[in-house]
Amino acid sequence: NKYNDVLQKYNYLVNNLEKENHLILNKSQYSSPYILSITFKNVKGETALHTLEKNNIMVGTGSACNSHSKDQEKTLIYTLEDETLAVNSIRISLSTYTTYEELDLLIKHIKEI
């Protein structure tokens, strides 16, 4: 089914990023496989977003629940307990249309940032 397809892609992404020392994966057992929030320890989310954009990879910044708010990092500040780390976060959306080739390209560029 579609959920399991997205869950497999989510797990693939997580497994390829979780050992990167410059990243924090903002996930829990209750996380949706349709969205993965990652935090760069030393790079602003906006910088990462624009770097990925140059490679035709579209991601978001802040938390999805507050994406239209001027205070969109509040959820992440609460979760991460650190305002700087919240600003260093990006949000990756997955769907059944996401391909493994796209994920491999995303993983490659995230590792380079």
Backbone as CSV, one residue per row, in Angstrom:
resi,resn,N_x,N_y,N_z,CA_x,CA_y,CA_z,C_x,C_y,C_z
1,ASN,0.833,-1.196,0.000,0.000,0.000,0.000,0.875,1.256,0.000
2,LYS,0.248,2.392,-0.207,0.980,3.658,-0.360,1.737,4.044,0.908
3,TYR,1.126,3.834,2.070,1.786,4.186,3.330,3.092,3.408,3.480
4,ASN,3.050,2.105,3.238,4.248,1.274,3.380,5.325,1.667,2.372
5,ASP,4.908,2.082,1.170,5.849,2.539,0.160,6.591,3.778,0.664
6,VAL,5.851,4.740,1.208,6.466,5.966,1.735,7.316,5.640,2.964
7,LEU,6.849,4.757,3.813,7.604,4.361,5.002,8.955,3.751,4.611
8,GLN,8.989,2.929,3.577,10.252,2.347,3.110,11.209,3.444,2.638
9,LYS,10.685,4.427,1.926,11.515,5.529,1.441,12.015,6.382,2.612
10,TYR,11.158,6.626,3.575,11.529,7.368,4.785,12.665,6.644,5.509
11,ASN,12.511,5.345,5.707,13.540,4.553,6.391,14.849,4.550,5.610
12,TYR,14.767,4.496,4.295,15.951,4.556,3.437,16.677,5.883,3.655
13,LEU,15.925,6.971,3.663,16.497,8.301,3.873,17.133,8.399,5.257
14,VAL,16.403,7.993,6.274,16.908,8.038,7.657,18.176,7.193,7.793
15,ASN,18.155,5.990,7.264,19.313,5.096,7.382,20.558,5.671,6.713
16,ASN,20.357,6.452,5.654,21.492,7.043,4.946,21.978,8.351,5.554
17,LEU,21.196,8.943,6.435,21.589,10.218,7.031,21.925,10.138,8.518
18,GLU,21.468,9.093,9.198,21.594,9.072,10.657,23.023,9.003,11.171
19,LYS,23.974,8.600,10.359,25.366,8.518,10.822,26.166,9.768,10.499
20,GLU,25.514,10.763,9.889,26.193,12.012,9.550,26.334,12.860,10.818
21,ASN,27.564,13.149,11.209,27.827,13.881,12.451,27.378,15.333,12.408
22,HIS,27.214,15.886,11.221,26.830,17.298,11.115,25.308,17.493,11.086
23,LEU,24.558,16.405,11.300,23.094,16.459,11.241,22.445,15.945,12.512
24,ILE,21.255,16.462,12.771,20.364,15.902,13.795,19.072,15.562,13.069
25,LEU,18.616,14.321,13.184,17.335,13.931,12.592,16.262,14.127,13.650
26,ASN,15.297,14.981,13.358,14.239,15.310,14.313,13.073,14.348,14.108
27,LYS,13.173,13.209,14.741,12.146,12.181,14.549,11.922,11.439,15.861
28,SER,10.793,10.771,15.911,10.473,9.924,17.055,9.658,8.741,16.544
29,GLN,9.253,7.906,17.442,8.431,6.763,17.041,7.065,7.215,16.522
30,TYR,6.689,8.456,16.796,5.399,8.986,16.365,5.490,9.821,15.091
31,SER,6.680,9.935,14.529,6.876,10.762,13.341,6.144,10.194,12.138
32,SER,5.686,11.099,11.297,5.058,10.711,10.033,6.146,10.374,9.021
33,PRO,5.974,9.309,8.247,6.967,8.992,7.226,6.887,9.941,6.020
34,TYR,5.909,10.817,6.010,5.748,11.744,4.896,6.610,12.998,5.055
35,ILE,7.132,13.217,6.254,7.947,14.408,6.509,9.121,14.038,7.410
36,LEU,10.312,14.494,7.021,11.486,14.343,7.870,12.102,15.720,8.067
37,SER,12.272,16.096,9.299,12.937,17.347,9.650,14.363,17.008,10.044
38,ILE,15.309,17.725,9.439,16.709,17.539,9.818,17.309,18.891,10.181
39,THR,18.257,18.848,11.086,18.943,20.054,11.545,20.423,19.923,11.254
40,PHE,20.974,20.961,10.639,22.408,21.046,10.413,23.017,21.712,11.647
41,LYS,24.052,21.135,12.184,24.648,21.681,13.403,25.305,23.038,13.175
42,ASN,25.820,23.279,11.964,26.576,24.514,11.731,26.178,25.252,10.456
43,VAL,24.995,24.977,9.918,24.548,25.629,8.687,23.097,26.055,8.865
44,LYS,22.792,27.285,8.496,21.402,27.762,8.584,20.519,26.998,7.593
45,GLY,19.281,26.763,8.000,18.331,26.069,7.144,18.134,26.768,5.809
46,GLU,18.082,28.109,5.827,17.915,28.878,4.583,19.090,28.631,3.630
47,THR,20.290,28.550,4.166,21.474,28.289,3.342,21.381,26.905,2.720
48,ALA,21.020,25.910,3.527,20.863,24.545,3.013,19.764,24.494,1.957
49,LEU,18.641,25.168,2.230,17.524,25.205,1.290,17.985,25.748,-0.059
50,HIS,18.705,26.869,-0.069,19.147,27.475,-1.324,20.198,26.617,-2.030
51,THR,21.054,25.966,-1.274,22.035,25.057,-1.867,21.328,23.897,-2.561
52,LEU,20.326,23.340,-1.910,19.567,22.242,-2.508,18.752,22.722,-3.705
53,GLU,18.186,23.925,-3.609,17.422,24.514,-4.720,18.265,24.598,-5.987
54,LYS,19.529,24.974,-5.840,20.434,25.086,-6.995,20.594,23.750,-7.705
55,ASN,20.298,22.664,-6.992,20.380,21.323,-7.560,18.986,20.751,-7.851
56,ASN,18.009,21.667,-7.977,16.620,21.305,-8.279,15.989,20.386,-7.236
57,ILE,16.383,20.566,-5.981,15.793,19.820,-4.872,15.052,20.831,-4.008
58,MET,13.754,20.618,-3.856,12.935,21.561,-3.106,12.615,20.999,-1.724
59,VAL,12.950,21.775,-0.711,12.653,21.443,0.684,12.062,22.684,1.327
60,GLY,11.640,22.564,2.575,11.115,23.709,3.307,11.967,23.979,4.530
61,THR,11.692,25.110,5.179,12.346,25.405,6.452,11.274,25.507,7.515
62,GLY,11.679,25.425,8.767,10.719,25.511,9.859,9.892,24.237,9.976
63,SER,8.857,24.303,10.782,7.998,23.137,10.990,6.775,23.230,10.092
64,ALA,6.285,22.105,9.635,5.148,22.080,8.715,3.883,22.639,9.362
65,CYS,3.721,22.440,10.650,2.495,22.893,11.314,2.411,24.409,11.412
66,ASN,3.519,25.092,11.207,3.527,26.551,11.274,4.131,27.175,10.017
67,SER,3.980,26.539,8.871,4.696,26.965,7.679,4.314,28.352,7.186
68,HIS,3.163,28.880,7.575,2.762,30.208,7.128,2.898,31.261,8.224
69,SER,3.505,30.900,9.314,3.632,31.800,10.455,4.987,32.490,10.453
70,LYS,5.013,33.725,10.934,6.289,34.424,11.088,7.129,33.761,12.166
71,ASP,6.491,33.068,13.071,7.188,32.380,14.165,7.275,30.883,13.897
72,GLN,7.600,30.520,12.660,7.528,29.114,12.281,8.516,28.211,13.010
73,GLU,9.534,28.765,13.645,10.491,27.914,14.340,10.067,27.562,15.769
74,LYS,8.977,28.134,16.274,8.605,27.897,17.676,8.472,26.415,18.007
75,THR,7.848,25.648,17.110,7.699,24.214,17.347,9.063,23.551,17.421
76,LEU,9.957,23.917,16.523,11.299,23.335,16.533,12.116,23.801,17.733
77,ILE,11.957,25.054,18.126,12.666,25.543,19.321,12.237,24.711,20.529
78,TYR,10.944,24.457,20.633,10.428,23.655,21.740,10.985,22.235,21.672
79,THR,10.988,21.657,20.477,11.443,20.279,20.304,12.946,20.141,20.535
80,LEU,13.711,21.063,19.941,15.172,20.974,20.004,15.756,21.645,21.243
81,GLU,14.938,22.478,21.893,15.373,23.232,23.066,16.578,24.107,22.753
82,ASP,16.632,24.617,21.508,17.751,25.459,21.093,17.316,26.278,19.888
83,GLU,17.311,27.601,20.050,16.835,28.476,18.973,17.740,28.417,17.742
84,THR,19.043,28.337,17.947,19.973,28.276,16.819,19.742,27.019,15.998
85,LEU,19.590,25.884,16.659,19.363,24.642,15.928,18.040,24.686,15.170
86,ALA,17.031,25.317,15.736,15.738,25.420,15.056,15.880,26.178,13.740
87,VAL,16.679,27.221,13.723,16.894,28.009,12.505,17.727,27.225,11.490
88,ASN,18.444,26.214,11.945,19.294,25.400,11.073,18.570,24.185,10.499
89,SER,17.251,24.163,10.587,16.485,22.982,10.180,15.842,23.141,8.809
90,ILE,15.713,22.000,8.129,14.940,21.936,6.899,13.923,20.810,7.022
91,ARG,12.893,20.889,6.209,11.809,19.909,6.218,11.745,19.248,4.851
92,ILE,11.829,17.927,4.832,11.796,17.143,3.602,10.460,16.413,3.535
93,SER,9.760,16.568,2.425,8.481,15.893,2.237,8.664,14.715,1.294
94,LEU,8.036,13.609,1.628,8.094,12.394,0.817,6.693,12.006,0.368
95,SER,6.621,11.316,-0.756,5.335,10.803,-1.234,5.571,9.508,-2.001
96,THR,4.496,8.922,-2.454,4.622,7.714,-3.276,5.313,8.032,-4.597
97,TYR,5.302,9.298,-4.997,5.934,9.708,-6.255,7.433,9.970,-6.107
98,THR,7.918,10.040,-4.887,9.346,10.220,-4.646,10.074,8.964,-5.105
99,THR,11.146,9.149,-5.874,11.906,7.996,-6.358,13.171,7.808,-5.529
100,TYR,13.732,6.611,-5.600,14.988,6.350,-4.899,16.136,7.126,-5.537
101,GLU,16.052,7.384,-6.829,17.064,8.203,-7.502,17.044,9.622,-6.923
102,GLU,15.853,10.161,-6.694,15.732,11.486,-6.085,16.282,11.477,-4.658
103,LEU,15.989,10.424,-3.927,16.498,10.313,-2.559,18.024,10.233,-2.549
104,ASP,18.595,9.474,-3.479,20.056,9.361,-3.550,20.696,10.713,-3.851
105,LEU,20.081,11.483,-4.737,20.581,12.822,-5.056,20.474,13.736,-3.832
106,LEU,19.341,13.676,-3.134,19.145,14.456,-1.916,20.194,14.093,-0.867
107,ILE,20.380,12.821,-0.639,21.354,12.338,0.350,22.752,12.836,0.000
108,LYS,23.130,12.719,-1.249,24.456,13.176,-1.717,24.655,14.648,-1.393
109,HIS,23.688,15.487,-1.724,23.844,16.924,-1.516,23.757,17.314,-0.036
110,ILE,22.947,16.629,0.732,22.890,16.909,2.172,24.241,16.581,2.819
111,LYS,24.835,15.483,2.413,26.140,15.098,2.966,27.219,16.110,2.609
112,GLU,27.074,16.776,1.458,28.061,17.766,1.019,27.907,19.114,1.711
113,ILE,26.717,19.397,2.248,26.481,20.694,2.876,27.234,20.793,4.193
